[in-house]
């Protein structure tokens, strides 16, 4: 009976730490990085559809690190994503004159017949937030408008 209780407590503690994970460790060509899609650590409304001049190609960032990434003249492909952070979940960014620059990492989740192995690896792209114009950009060309949070 004691063994069952200890096993149950151990299983409970392990499951709690795995569900409360705030970042994911990824291995890339240039080493280990940490990414997060956790709303508690991303204090901006980044979820949604980013379009190129109002049309395709698009990038869609859905909650919980899923979405779609479309390159020029190609189909939308399912992917997983995250914003680069440190080991504690704090976002890593560079403050510019009129923006904040983050790194968005994404990886396709389906392999096409013509894909090489490197097509399935994690890829970094610039993600910038421009508070003066209330716009967010992925790769400097796909954009989304956003609204400021109203504090109560």
C-alpha positions as CSV (number, residue, x, y, z in Angstrom):
1,X,0.0,0.0,0.0
2,X,2.8,2.4,0.8
3,X,4.5,1.7,-2.5
4,X,1.2,2.6,-4.3
5,X,1.0,5.9,-2.4
6,X,4.6,6.8,-3.2
7,X,4.1,5.9,-6.8
8,X,0.9,8.0,-7.0
9,X,2.6,11.0,-5.4
10,X,5.6,10.7,-7.7
11,X,3.3,10.4,-10.8
12,X,1.3,13.4,-9.7
13,X,4.4,15.6,-9.2
14,X,5.9,14.5,-12.5
15,X,2.6,15.3,-14.3
16,X,2.3,18.7,-12.7
17,X,5.7,19.8,-13.8
18,X,5.2,18.6,-17.3
19,X,1.8,20.4,-17.6
20,X,3.2,23.6,-16.2
21,X,6.1,23.8,-18.6
22,X,6.5,27.4,-19.8
23,X,9.0,26.8,-22.5
24,X,10.2,24.1,-25.0
25,X,13.8,23.2,-25.6
26,X,14.6,22.9,-29.3
27,X,17.8,21.8,-31.1
28,X,18.8,23.8,-34.1
29,X,21.8,24.0,-36.4
30,X,23.3,26.7,-34.2
31,X,22.6,25.0,-30.9
32,X,20.0,24.8,-28.2
33,X,17.3,27.4,-27.9
34,X,14.2,27.8,-25.8
35,X,10.8,28.9,-27.1
36,X,7.4,29.7,-25.6
37,X,3.9,30.1,-26.8
38,X,2.6,30.6,-23.2
39,X,0.1,33.5,-22.9
40,X,1.3,34.3,-19.4
41,X,4.7,35.1,-20.8
42,X,3.8,36.7,-24.1
43,X,2.2,40.0,-23.1
44,X,1.1,40.9,-26.6
45,X,-1.8,39.9,-28.8
46,X,0.4,38.0,-31.3
47,X,-2.1,35.3,-32.2
48,X,-3.9,35.6,-35.5
49,X,-3.4,35.9,-39.3
50,X,-0.5,37.8,-40.8
51,X,-0.9,38.7,-44.4
52,X,1.3,39.9,-47.2
53,X,-0.3,43.2,-48.4
54,X,-3.7,41.9,-47.3
55,X,-3.5,38.6,-49.1
56,X,-1.4,35.4,-49.4
57,X,1.1,34.3,-48.4
58,X,0.0,34.1,-44.8
59,X,1.3,33.0,-41.5
60,X,-1.3,32.0,-38.8
61,X,-0.2,31.8,-35.2
62,X,-2.8,29.9,-33.2
63,X,-2.8,29.4,-29.5
64,X,-0.7,26.7,-27.9
65,X,2.0,26.8,-30.6
66,X,0.2,25.5,-33.6
67,X,-0.5,27.3,-36.9
68,X,0.3,27.6,-40.6
69,X,3.2,29.0,-42.5
70,X,3.0,29.8,-46.2
71,X,6.0,30.8,-48.4
72,X,5.6,32.7,-51.6
73,X,3.9,30.7,-54.4
74,X,3.4,27.7,-52.1
75,X,0.6,26.1,-50.1
76,X,-0.1,26.8,-46.5
77,X,1.6,24.2,-44.3
78,X,0.9,23.2,-40.7
79,X,3.6,24.1,-38.3
80,X,4.5,24.5,-34.7
81,X,6.0,27.7,-33.4
82,X,7.3,29.6,-30.4
83,X,8.9,32.9,-29.5
84,X,12.5,32.6,-28.3
85,X,12.9,33.0,-24.5
86,X,15.4,32.2,-21.8
87,X,15.3,29.1,-19.5
88,X,12.9,30.9,-17.2
89,X,10.4,31.8,-19.9
90,X,11.3,35.5,-20.3
91,X,11.2,36.6,-23.9
92,X,14.4,37.6,-25.5
93,X,14.2,40.7,-27.6
94,X,16.0,43.8,-28.8
95,X,14.5,47.2,-28.3
96,X,14.8,49.4,-31.4
97,X,14.0,53.0,-32.0
98,X,10.3,52.3,-32.8
99,X,10.0,48.6,-32.4
100,X,10.8,45.5,-30.4
101,X,12.4,42.6,-32.3
102,X,11.9,39.0,-31.3
103,X,12.8,35.7,-32.9
104,X,9.9,33.4,-34.0
105,X,11.0,29.8,-34.5
106,X,8.8,27.5,-36.6
107,X,8.9,23.9,-37.8
108,X,6.7,22.2,-40.4
109,X,4.7,19.3,-39.0
110,X,4.1,17.6,-42.3
111,X,6.7,16.5,-44.7
112,X,6.1,16.9,-48.4
113,X,7.6,14.5,-51.0
114,X,10.0,17.2,-52.3
115,X,11.2,18.3,-48.9
116,X,14.8,17.7,-47.9
117,X,15.7,16.9,-44.3
118,X,16.7,20.6,-43.7
119,X,13.2,21.7,-44.7
120,X,11.9,19.9,-41.6
121,X,14.3,21.6,-39.2
122,X,13.5,24.6,-36.9
123,X,13.8,27.9,-38.7
124,X,14.1,31.4,-37.2
125,X,12.4,34.5,-38.6
126,X,12.2,38.1,-37.4
127,X,9.1,39.0,-35.5
128,X,8.7,42.8,-34.8
129,X,6.1,44.8,-32.8
130,X,5.7,48.4,-33.8
131,X,3.7,50.2,-31.0
132,X,3.6,53.6,-32.9
133,X,1.6,52.1,-35.8
134,X,0.0,49.2,-33.9
135,X,1.4,46.6,-36.3
136,X,3.2,43.4,-35.9
137,X,5.4,41.9,-38.7
138,X,6.7,38.4,-39.5
139,X,9.8,38.5,-41.8
140,X,9.2,42.3,-42.2
141,X,6.5,41.6,-44.9
142,X,3.6,39.8,-43.3
143,X,1.6,42.0,-41.0
144,X,-1.2,42.2,-38.6
145,X,-2.9,45.2,-36.9
146,X,-3.5,45.0,-33.2
147,X,-5.2,47.1,-30.5
148,X,-3.7,48.3,-27.3
149,X,-5.0,46.7,-24.1
150,X,-7.4,48.7,-22.1
151,X,-6.4,48.8,-18.5
152,X,-9.2,49.0,-15.9
